[in-house]
Amino acid sequence: MAKLGTLYLVPNTLGDDARSEQLPWVLPTETITQAAKLKHWVVEDAKTARALLKAVDSISPLACTIQEMQMSEWRGVARNAKYGDAVKPADLLKPLLAGNDMGLMSEAGVPGVADPGAELVLAAHQLGARVKPLVGPSSILLGLMASGLNGQRFAFQGYLPQDTHERSAKLKQLEAESRKLQQTQIWIETPYRNTAMLMACLNSLAPQSLLCLGVDLSLPSEMITTLSITDWRKRYPNEAACAPLQNRPTVFLLLA
């Protein structure tokens, strides 16, 4: 049986701006060097991937031009099916069967974590291929590290419901679980809904519960703050006061 290629999980930057300036701060030299060697890719968004590879090229020359690379997009089984795309994860991993190494890239952060790339990683394991995660930024872990909340016991919840009543109920559920288990609850939100999420937290959670916001993590505009709900209410008394947080990538962390 021919030797299979390796699937490299290549981290992306957490922000869209000035990737060439961000790269030395958020990706080790070894990660950049390995990314530059790869000619076969599966990515969440080709435009984002090309922007990262262009920045990689400024530090470590690419093995071929971006135009010569084989690059497929993968947004997850459910999302692909929604748009009538019946391609399966294994279909995109055929270069591995031919002995070629491949790169898997998320739109932001590390592949496979809060990311549809996990389906491709599982498919690679099922093929018997080697999977190699490369070091890079995870907003979830960066937020937890800097929060001061419980880093021994935590749970990532992904996205919470958008419906106002369902979101409030979910927040109260997570708060109760956090209090019972002394567990940090972590979730993310689409940036344009940050204000609605923060106001939901301030309206739904107990005054003494601790909430951390990790905003623009790893970027020059980074802001990481942990306060009680009482103190957050003083800082942001109404929705208008929350405007500076709108449209900025944010991780929310809660410890009751």
C-alpha positions as CSV (number, residue, x, y, z in Angstrom):
1,M,0.0,0.0,0.0
2,A,1.3,3.4,-1.0
3,K,2.3,5.8,1.9
4,L,-0.3,8.3,2.6
5,G,0.3,12.0,2.9
6,T,0.0,14.0,6.1
7,L,-2.8,16.4,6.8
8,Y,-1.3,19.5,8.4
9,L,-3.7,21.7,10.5
10,V,-2.5,25.2,9.7
11,P,-3.7,28.0,12.0
12,N,-4.8,31.3,10.6
13,T,-4.6,34.8,12.2
14,L,-7.6,36.0,14.3
15,G,-7.9,39.3,12.5
16,D,-8.2,40.3,8.9
17,D,-5.9,43.3,8.8
18,A,-2.2,43.4,8.2
19,R,-1.5,39.6,8.3
20,S,2.1,40.0,7.3
21,E,2.6,42.1,10.5
22,Q,0.6,39.7,12.7
23,L,2.3,36.6,11.5
24,P,5.6,36.8,13.5
25,W,3.6,37.4,16.6
26,V,1.0,34.6,16.4
27,L,2.7,31.8,14.4
28,P,6.0,30.1,15.2
29,T,8.6,30.0,12.5
30,E,8.1,26.2,12.1
31,T,4.4,26.6,11.4
32,I,5.1,29.3,8.8
33,T,7.8,27.2,7.1
34,Q,5.6,24.1,6.9
35,A,2.7,26.0,5.5
36,A,5.0,27.4,2.8
37,K,5.8,23.8,1.6
38,L,2.2,22.7,1.0
39,K,0.7,22.7,-2.5
40,H,-2.7,21.0,-1.7
41,W,-5.2,22.7,0.5
42,V,-8.7,22.5,1.9
43,V,-9.8,25.8,3.3
44,E,-13.0,27.3,4.8
45,D,-12.7,30.4,2.6
46,A,-10.3,30.7,-0.4
47,K,-10.0,34.5,-0.2
48,T,-9.0,34.3,3.5
49,A,-6.6,31.5,2.8
50,R,-4.9,33.3,-0.1
51,A,-4.4,36.3,2.2
52,L,-2.6,34.2,4.8
53,L,-0.5,32.4,2.2
54,K,0.5,35.8,0.7
55,A,1.7,36.8,4.2
56,V,3.5,33.5,4.6
57,D,5.3,34.0,1.3
58,S,6.8,37.3,2.7
59,I,8.5,35.3,5.4
60,S,9.1,31.9,3.9
61,P,8.8,31.5,0.1
62,L,6.0,29.3,-1.1
63,A,6.7,26.0,-2.9
64,C,4.6,27.2,-5.8
65,T,2.5,30.2,-6.7
66,I,-0.9,30.5,-5.1
67,Q,-2.5,30.2,-8.5
68,E,-0.7,26.8,-9.0
69,M,-2.0,25.4,-5.7
70,Q,-4.9,22.9,-5.5
71,M,-7.3,24.6,-3.2
72,S,-10.8,23.3,-2.3
73,E,-13.3,25.0,0.1
74,W,-15.1,23.1,2.9
75,R,-17.8,24.7,5.1
76,G,-19.2,21.6,6.7
77,V,-21.6,18.8,5.7
78,A,-24.7,20.7,6.8
79,R,-23.8,24.0,5.2
80,N,-22.6,22.4,1.9
81,A,-25.8,20.4,1.6
82,K,-27.8,23.6,2.1
83,Y,-26.3,24.9,-1.1
84,G,-26.7,21.7,-3.0
85,D,-23.1,20.6,-2.7
86,A,-22.9,16.9,-2.2
87,V,-19.2,16.6,-1.9
88,K,-18.0,14.5,1.0
89,P,-14.9,15.1,3.3
90,A,-13.1,12.0,1.8
91,D,-13.5,13.4,-1.7
92,L,-11.4,16.4,-0.8
93,L,-8.7,14.3,0.8
94,K,-7.8,12.3,-2.4
95,P,-4.3,14.0,-2.6
96,L,-3.4,12.2,0.7
97,L,-4.1,8.9,-1.0
98,A,-1.6,9.8,-3.7
99,G,1.0,10.5,-1.0
100,N,0.7,14.3,-1.1
101,D,0.8,16.3,2.1
102,M,-2.2,18.6,2.5
103,G,-3.0,21.7,4.6
104,L,-6.3,22.4,6.3
105,M,-7.0,26.0,7.1
106,S,-9.8,27.6,9.1
107,E,-11.1,31.1,8.4
108,A,-9.7,32.3,11.8
109,G,-7.7,30.6,14.5
110,V,-7.0,26.9,14.7
111,P,-8.7,24.3,12.4
112,G,-11.1,21.8,14.0
113,V,-12.0,23.9,17.0
114,A,-15.4,25.7,16.5
115,D,-14.7,25.0,12.9
116,P,-16.1,22.6,10.2
117,G,-12.7,21.3,9.5
118,A,-13.2,18.8,12.3
119,E,-15.2,16.7,9.8
120,L,-12.2,16.5,7.5
121,V,-9.8,15.6,10.3
122,L,-12.0,12.7,11.2
123,A,-12.1,11.6,7.6
124,A,-8.3,11.7,7.5
125,H,-8.2,9.5,10.5
126,Q,-10.6,7.1,8.9
127,L,-8.3,6.9,5.8
128,G,-5.4,6.1,8.1
129,A,-3.5,9.3,7.3
130,R,-1.3,11.1,9.7
131,V,-2.8,14.3,11.2
132,K,-0.3,16.9,12.4
133,P,-1.7,20.0,14.3
134,L,0.6,23.1,14.0
135,V,0.9,25.7,16.8
136,G,-1.1,28.9,16.4
137,P,-3.7,31.2,18.0
138,S,-7.0,29.9,19.5
139,S,-9.3,32.7,20.7
140,I,-11.0,30.3,23.1
141,L,-7.7,29.4,24.9
142,L,-6.3,32.9,24.8
143,G,-9.5,34.3,26.3
144,L,-9.4,31.6,29.0
145,M,-5.8,32.2,29.8
146,A,-6.3,35.9,30.3
147,S,-9.7,35.8,32.1
148,G,-8.6,34.8,35.6
149,L,-11.5,32.4,35.7
150,N,-11.3,28.6,36.3
151,G,-8.9,27.1,33.8
152,Q,-9.0,23.7,35.4
153,R,-12.7,23.1,34.6
154,F,-14.3,24.7,31.5
155,A,-16.7,24.1,28.7
156,F,-17.0,25.6,25.3
157,Q,-20.6,26.2,24.2
158,G,-20.2,27.5,20.6
159,Y,-22.9,29.9,19.6
160,L,-25.9,30.6,21.9
161,P,-29.5,30.9,20.5
162,Q,-30.4,34.1,18.7
163,D,-33.9,34.3,19.9
164,T,-34.2,36.7,22.8
165,H,-36.1,34.4,25.2
166,E,-34.1,31.3,24.2
167,R,-30.8,33.1,24.7
168,S,-31.8,34.4,28.1
169,A,-32.9,30.9,29.2
170,K,-29.6,29.5,27.9
171,L,-27.5,32.1,29.8
172,K,-29.3,31.2,33.0
173,Q,-28.8,27.5,32.4
174,L,-25.1,28.0,31.8
175,E,-24.8,30.2,34.9
176,A,-26.5,27.5,37.0
177,E,-24.2,24.8,35.6
178,S,-21.2,27.1,36.3
179,R,-22.2,27.7,39.9
180,K,-22.9,24.0,40.5
181,L,-19.6,22.7,38.9
182,Q,-17.4,25.8,39.4
183,Q,-16.9,25.6,35.6
184,T,-16.0,28.4,33.3
185,Q,-18.5,28.7,30.5
186,I,-17.1,29.9,27.1
187,W,-19.0,30.9,24.0
188,I,-18.6,33.1,20.9
189,E,-20.9,35.4,19.0
190,T,-21.1,36.8,15.4
191,P,-19.5,40.2,15.9
192,Y,-22.4,42.3,14.7
193,R,-24.5,40.7,17.5
194,N,-22.0,41.5,20.3
195,T,-24.2,44.4,21.7
196,A,-27.3,42.2,21.9
197,M,-25.3,39.4,23.6
198,L,-23.8,41.7,26.2
199,M,-27.1,43.3,27.0
200,A,-28.6,39.8,27.3
201,C,-25.9,38.9,29.8
202,L,-26.4,42.0,31.9
203,N,-30.2,41.5,31.9
204,S,-30.1,37.7,32.6
205,L,-27.2,37.0,34.9
206,A,-26.8,37.3,38.7
207,P,-25.1,40.5,39.9
208,Q,-22.1,38.6,41.5
209,S,-21.4,36.4,38.5
210,L,-18.1,37.1,36.7
211,L,-18.1,37.8,33.0
212,C,-14.9,38.2,30.8
213,L,-14.9,39.7,27.4
214,G,-11.9,38.9,25.2
215,V,-12.1,41.4,22.3
216,D,-9.8,41.5,19.2
217,L,-7.5,38.9,20.7
218,S,-3.9,39.0,19.4
219,L,-4.6,42.3,17.6
220,P,-3.2,45.7,18.5
221,S,-6.7,46.7,19.6
222,E,-7.0,43.8,22.0
223,M,-9.1,44.3,25.1
224,I,-9.6,41.7,27.8
225,T,-11.6,42.6,30.9
226,T,-13.2,40.5,33.7
227,L,-15.8,42.2,35.9
228,S,-18.8,41.2,37.9
229,I,-22.2,41.7,36.2
230,T,-22.8,44.6,38.6
231,D,-19.6,46.4,37.4
232,W,-20.4,45.6,33.8
233,R,-23.8,47.3,34.2
234,K,-22.1,50.4,35.5
235,R,-19.7,50.4,32.5
236,Y,-22.4,49.7,29.9
237,P,-25.7,51.0,31.3
238,N,-27.5,50.8,28.0
239,E,-27.2,49.4,24.5
240,A,-25.8,52.7,23.1
241,A,-22.9,52.5,25.5
242,C,-21.9,49.1,24.1
243,A,-21.4,50.5,20.6
244,P,-17.5,50.3,20.8
245,L,-17.8,46.5,21.1
246,Q,-19.9,46.1,18.0
247,N,-18.4,44.2,15.0
248,R,-15.3,43.2,16.9
249,P,-14.5,39.4,17.3
250,T,-15.3,38.6,20.9
251,V,-15.1,35.6,23.3
252,F,-17.4,35.5,26.2
253,L,-16.5,33.7,29.5
254,L,-18.6,33.3,32.6
255,L,-18.0,32.0,36.1
256,A,-20.8,32.1,38.6
